[in-house]
């Protein structure tokens, strides 16, 4: 029987924040249940950041070096295949709940088209059942219909009263009225209408900032102690690591993380950072609770045992590590994300934990194989189906790879700050169990000895004892990039007998 497919993303969820892998504080029973019946990928990494580049890798199966979505607002080239088009070819009507943050290719639109004014477009191929981009207007309208007359703007995320900007007070809406609950309800209602195999993408906004969550999640976790954070002893020491780190720390604004806050993140105390971390943990548990509601709906409708479920995130969240918030740069806190896949057809792999390095680019490749709907262009990702079967592929990557582009196309601020052309404002990371190598196109590289320094605090790139290691990882990175040059037509040759594919 043709399976249903449910692709779930929870925006900005850290890969270490799962009780299934032993997080000392955060409890995620719904994701744990999914892992018990499926496979948990412990070393899964985003392909890029922020949202649009990360999702481009997830949806296309390509590394940033090939899809070239560099920032939020970078158009996704219309020539690339994607997960929705692939599912459509497989006979599904792929349906979206939430958002994809996909800026359309402007060459395919008329000059006055309003879709050219926002990066929050919908990936080509999806039917949109319930849109919910970052402005949250659809959810706010739903709140007003439930009697929340004050829900006229995103100010609804600010708790009432004269409170400090960093606090754990609950907003006016309840745990049954969050954006996550709203989308979950819309999916459940749609599920009841289905009488044929379906493909759905539920794209939750949370635990993306602003950092606020209703009771009981707002004070579910106590602020952690300083030992929890991976960071130097102070911001100044952290900033001295590298010019990019210094610029990133200096450029973070409070308002990006706490709605309505003014000033720089650098002004927050260690206690305030710990409070935000506790709220972030609560936001994860809030999403997990709605996932549990979703699992129950699948069971109640009788499709649980015929539904492939992929749960992941687009990228992660620094949450105070390295004195930083958000997602950027090269630290694991921004790129290590969860991945759990439950495919009832492969019971032999159920409950497994995969320690191999996997990438967001692997999702498209996996679903294309599972649905017998081949991609129409080169892919960088590998299929995870062997892991789902309880086996390791004959050949697999030996390191994680991701990229980050810090150019500023509209304003040129990054280029001016570093004195670099925009094409040199980027970095690439090769990270295995032993070392992390960070190559900048226009700045000095970084190297971390992860065996001795798992928190990534000491850059050893210039130390004589590590020069041979740095060279070896630079060569490995160069070889990886060479292997992943676009192969769409490279393996095809026109002959007297017509086109022949030789690989």
N, C-alpha and C positions, 0 to 999 in steps of 0.2 A: 504494500500500500504506500502511495506517495506520502512522504512525511510533511508535517507542518514545520515551519522554521520561525523561530523567535530570536531576533538579534536585539540584545539589550545593551545600551551604553549608559553608564552613570558618570556624569561629567566630573572630572578632577578627583577621582577616587584613587588613593595611594595603594600600591600593590602589597604593602606590608600590613594594611589595616583589614585583616581577615582573622577571625578566631580560628578558622580551619588550619591556618599555618602557625598558630600559637601566639598571636598578638597578646601581650600581657593584659590589655585593658579592653579593647574594642570587641564587642560581641556582634556576630553576624550570623545568626542561626539559619536564615533563609539561604544565604550563599553557601553555608556549610552543608545544608541539605542537598543543594544542587551538586556540590563536590562529591558527596557520598555516592550519588548515583551517576556521576560523570567523571571527568578528569580535570584536575587543577594543575595549571601551568605556573609553577612557582617563580620562574625567571622570565616573565613576559614583559616586554618593553614597547612603549610607543615608538613610532617612527620619526616623530617630529613634534613640535609645539609651536604656537598655541593651538586653538581649536581647529581652524580651517586646515592647516598643514597636517595636524594629527589625523583628522578625519579623512583627509585625502588619501593618506596611506592605508587606513582601515578600509575605505570603500573601494579603492582601486587595486590594492595589492602591490603598489609601487613605493619605492623609496622616494624621498623628497628630491633626490638628484635627478629623478626621472619625471615625477608628476609636476614638479616646479611650482607647487603652491607654497609660497615662501612666508606669507603673513596672512592674518585675517584680512580678507579683501582681495587676495591674489586669485585670479580666475582659474578654475579647473579646466584645462584644455579639453574641448569637446571631443577630441579624437580618442580619448581613453575610455576603455570599457570600465564598468563599475558593477558593484554587487547587485544593484537594483535592475540594471539592464540584463545581467546574467540570470537573475531570478525570473525575469519576464520571459526570457527565451526558454526557460525550463517549464513554462506553463503557469506561473503564478502571477498574481496582481500584487506586487510588493507595496505594502501600505505603511505609511509613516505616521507615528505618534510622537510629536516633539519637533525636532529640528535636525538639520545636517550641516549647517554653516558652510554651504557650498556656494561660492561666488560663481555665477555663470560666465561662460566664455563670451566676452562682449562682441566678438566678431559675428556671432550668430543672432544678435539682437539689433533692433533699430536704435538709433541714437537717443531717442527720448524715452526708451523703455524704463519704467521705474525700477525694474530688477537690477539696473546698473547702478543704483544708488545705495545698495546694501550688500554686505557679504553674507547675510543670513538667508541665502537662497536655498532651494530644495534640490537635492541631487537628482539629476535626470534619470527618469525611470520609475520614480516613486509616485504612487497615488497618495495624496495627503488626506488623511482622515481627520487628524487633529494637530494643527500647527501650534507650536509653542516656542517661539524664539525668545531671545533674552529680554525683550521689552515686556513679555508676560501679559500682554493685553487680553488674550483669550482667557487666561486664568483669573485676571483681575475682574473681568466681566462676570465670570462664574461666581466669584466671591460676592460681588454686589448682588447678584441674584439670590444669594443665600443670606442677605441681610447685612453684609459688611459695606455700609454706605461709604465708609472711609477709604475703600479700596479703589481709589481713582488713579493711583500712580504707584511706582515702586517704593514710595514712602511707607507703604504698608509693612515693609520689612523693619521699620524703626519702632521699637517698643515705646508705648506712651509714657509720659512722665519725664522728669528732670533726672536723667541717668547719665553716667559717664559713657563715652562712645564705645568703649570695650566693656561689655557686660554679658550676663547670661540670662537676661530677662526675656520672656517669651513675647512674640508678636501677638497681634490681635487674633489672627487666624489660628485654628486648632490643628492638631495632628491629623485630623480627618479632612483638612482643607488645604493641605500643602500643594505645591505644584506637582509633586510626585503622586499624591493621592488623586489629584485631578486627572492626570494622564493615565494612571492605573485604572480608574473608573471608566474612562473613555475606551480604553482597550477592552476591558471586560464587557462593556456594552456591545462593542463591535464583535467580540468573540461569539456572543450569543446569536449573531446574525449569520454566521458562517456555516455553509453546508457543503463545502469543498475544501481540499487542501489549501492552506494559506501560507503566506510569507509576510511577517510583520517586523517592523523595526520600532522599538520603543526607546526613545532617546530622552532620558531624564536630565533635567538641568542640574540637579543636586548630586553631590555636595559642593558644587561650584559656588563661590561667593555671590551675594553677601553672606557673611558668617552670622547666621541667625536661624533659630529653629524653635518650634513651639514645644510646650510641655508634652510629655515628660522628658523629651530628649535634650532640652536646654540645660538641664543640670544632672543629666544621667552620669556624666563622668567628671571626676575632680580634675582641676588643672594639674598637669604632670610636673614633676620636678625637673630641674635642669639636666639631669643625667639622661633624659629621654632624647634630647635634641643632639643632632649631629651638627656641631658648629664650633668655631674657634672661641677663645675665651671672651672676645669682644668684637664689635663690628669693625673696628679699625684693623685688627689682626686679620679678620676675614677679608676685608677689602684689599689688603696688601698682597693677597695671593696672586692676583692677576688684574690687569686693567679692565677686562670685561666684568669681572666680579665687582670691582669698585664702581663702575658705571651703573651696573644693574641695581646695586644696593642704593645708590644715590637717587635713582629714578623711580623708586616705588612710592606710590601715593596711597594714603590710608583709604581714600574713597573707593579704590578698586576692590577692597576687601570688606569694609564695614560701611554700609550705605549711609551717605551723608557726612562721613567723617572728613575732616580737613587736615592738610599737612602731610608730612612724610612718615612712612613706616618707621624710619630711623628714630622717631620720637617715642615709639612705644617701649614701655619697660619690659623687663623679662617676665614680670607677673602678667602683664597684658598679653604678651605673646602666648604664655601658657594658658590663659583663659580662652584665647581664640582656638588654640589646639583642642581644648576640651569641647568647645562648641562644634568644631569640625568633626570630632569623633561622634558627637550626638547626631549630626547631620547624616553621617554614614549609617547609623542605626535606624534613623527615620526612613531612609531609602530601603534598607534591608527589610524593614517591617512591611513596606509596600510590595517588595518582591515576594514575601511570604503570602500576601493577599493574592498576588498574581498566580503563584504556584497553585493555590487552592482553587482558583477559578479554572485553571487548566484541568485539574483533577475532577472538579465538579462537572465540567463539560464533557468528560470522557476522552480527552485528547492528550493527557499527560504522557502516555506511553507511546504516542506517535508524533511527538514534537521535539525537534532538535532545538535546544536552547543554548545560545552563546551569550555569556555575560562577561562584559569587559568595561573598560573606560577609554576615553580618547587620549588622555594624558593624566598626570598625577598632580600633586600639590606639595609645595615645599613645607607649608604649615609650621614655619618657624625654624626649620633646619637652615643652617648657614645664615641665620638672621634674615631670612627671606620668606616671602609668600608668593603664591602664584606658580607659574610654570614658565621656565625659560632656561637658557644656558645649557649646562651639561651634567648637573648633579643628578644622582639616581632619584632623589625626591621628586623631580619633575617628570620622570619617564618610566619608572617602574610601576606597572599597572596590573590589576587583577585580570585573569582569564580563567573561566571555568566553562567547559563545554559538556553538556549532557546529550548524548545521542543514544536513544533506546535501542538502536540497531546494533550497538557495540557494547553489550553487557560485559564482555571479557575485560574491558579496561576500566570498569566502574570502580570508583574509589581510588584511582591511581593519582599519583603526584609526579609530574614531569619536572625534572631538574635541568633539562636542556634549555638553552636560550631560545626563546621564541619572540616573534615580532608581530606588531599589528598588521603588517603586510601579509601575514599567513592566513588571516581570516577569509579574505576573498578567495584565495587559492583553495582553502579547505572546503568552503561551501560550493565552489564550482565543481570540485571533484565529487562531493557528496551528492549533488543534484544532477550530475552528468551533463553539465552545461559549460563547456570549455570557454575560457576567456578568448577574446578576439585580438589580444595584443600580448606582448611580453609581460611577464609578472616577475616581481622580485621575491615575493613570498613563497614559502613551501607549504605543502599540504600537511596538516596535522592529523589526518585520518589514521596513519599507522599508530600514533600515540593513543588515539581513541580506541584502537583495537588491542591496546596493551603491548605494543611492540615499538621499538625505536627504528626510524628509517635507516636504510643502509648508509646514507650520507646525510649529514646535517650540519648546520653552522656551529662553530665552536666559540662564538662570541656574539654579544648583542651589538647592534649598530643603530645609531640614530643621528639625526642632524638638527641643527637649529640655525635659522637665518635671522639676524638682528638688524637688517637694513630698515630704513624708514623711507618708504617710497614717496609718501606725500610731503613730508617735511624735511627729510634729509638730516635729521638730528644725529642719528647714529654715525652716519658718514662724516659729518662735520666734527663730531666729538673725537673719533678715532683717526681722522685724517685719511680715510680709506674710500675708494670707490665702492658703490653699493654691492658690486659683485664680489668684493672681498670681505663683506660683513657676514660671515657665516662660519660655522664650525661643524665638525663631524667627530663622532665618538666611536671608538672600538673598545668594548668592555667585556672581559672574560672573568673567570673566577680569581685571577691573580692580579691583573693590572687593568687600569683604565687609561687609555690614551686619548687626548683631546687635541685635534688638529684644527687650528684656525687658519683661514685663507690669508689673513693679513696681520695676524698677531702671533706672539710666541706660543708654542704648544704647552700642554700640561701633561703630566704623567703622575698617576697615583699607584702606589704599591698597596693594593687592597688587602693583601695578607697581613701587612704590618699596620695599615692605616685604613680600616674599613669605613671610617667616617669621611674620608676624602679631605683631609686637613692639611696635608703636606705635599706640595708640588715638588717632585724629585726630577723633573725633566732636565734640569741643568746640572745635576749632580754627576760627577765623573763615573761613579759606580753604576749609574743607570743609563749611561749613554748608549750602550749596545742594546739594551732593552727598548729604549725609545726608538732607535733605528729599526729594530725588528717589528715593532708595532706600527710604525709609519709605513713600512713596506707591506705589512699585512693589510692595512687600510687601503693603500694604493691598489693592491691586488683585488680587494673586495670591490672597489669602485670599478675597476676594469672588467671584472666578471659580470657586473650588473649594468653595463651599458645596454641600451635598448636593443633587444634581439628580435623585435617584431618581424622584420623582413631580412635580418642578417643571416638567418638559416635557410632562406629560400633562394633558389637559383633558377633563372629562366634557361631552359634547355630546348633542344630540338623537339623533345617530347612534351614541352610545356613546363609550367612551374613545378619544381621538385623541392621538397623540404628535407633537409639532411640532418635533422637533429630533433 
